Amino acid sequence: MEQRVLGKTGRRVGVVGLGAWQLGADWGEVSEAEARATLEAAVEAGVSFIDTADVYGDGRSEQIVGRFLREHPDLTVATKMGRRVAQVPANYVMDNFRAWNDRSRANLGVDTLDLVQLHCPPTPVYSSDAVFDALDTLVAEKRIAAYGVSVETADEALTAIARPGVASVQIILNAFRLKPLERVLPAAEAAGTGIIARVPLASGLLSGRYDESTTFGPDDHRTYNRHGESFDVGETFSGVDFATGLEAVRRLAPLVPPGATMAQFALRWILDQRGVSVVIPGARNPGQARANAAAAGLAPLPGEVLRAVSEVYDELIRPQVHDRW
């Protein structure tokens, strides 16, 4: 698999990673045996970067990844912190950082975390010198090797990129979320900041497997967060109305290269965007993990295809999401 440097971490990682939200069972139940098989399949397919968070399954995802990491110590594992408490800036202080850090290190079974990201904190946090001074201290103490941020908006990303210690920015980027291409990716590239593209398949919409009759389980965020009841609505289907997303996928389907799936096409589109370090699709089973990794082997998409994706976005998606995030 193609390798790229993950921003200021200096680490080289495969361009397709694995998002481990599903392994925390927040997308419906996933057994530990199936989670482990998924991790094994991903690594066998060339994945070397895994992204998790302390809140995924309230630590379950970190623990599963940690047990796997003991047998695969060369992997780069990123985690996130901050979503297990009330989302107020006052909670983003050193004492909490140490406590959250200790819990993640225990869950993952490591002394030093490869990369810790603030997990979509309140917007004022990105402008707090004290927050970033605290993160610098954690690096100096070798609790963490590097830190980054996960953001909801392009403006938050730009504020974070201006911070010299921010190694990476994780942001929603997919064929239904083009705004980061305008300013965020160029700014990150200029600053040497890595870009981790999350929600790459728009919560599965861009897999091409759904239609108007598709339903999701009651414990799946695609059921309970349709309108942002539990967290930012932009995290579920990238904030796109389900019916509109289905129509957009139908428009995109003729662009998929022969032999590729819609999901692989969507992942390849992200990898073709200059400045992207790694994309982190989730997977609930080994087949999905292998198929996602195979997207790295597709040829870059032709310019006319990239333009066609933008045209579909401009017509159907832009009015819903572009000014919001």
Secondary structure by P-SEA (a helix, b strand, c coil): cbbbbccccccccccbbbbccccccccccccaaaaaaaaaaaaaacccbbbbccccccaaaaaaaaaaaaacccbbbbbbcccccccccccccaaaaaaaaaaaaaaaccccccccccccccccccccaaaaaaaaaaaaaccccbbbbbbccaaaaaaaaacccccbbbbbcccccccccccaaaaaaaacbbbbbccccccccccccccccccccccccccccccccccccccccccccaaaaaaaaaaacccccccccaaaaaaaaaaacccccbbbbbbccaaaaaaaaaccccccccaaaaaaaaaaaaccccccccccc
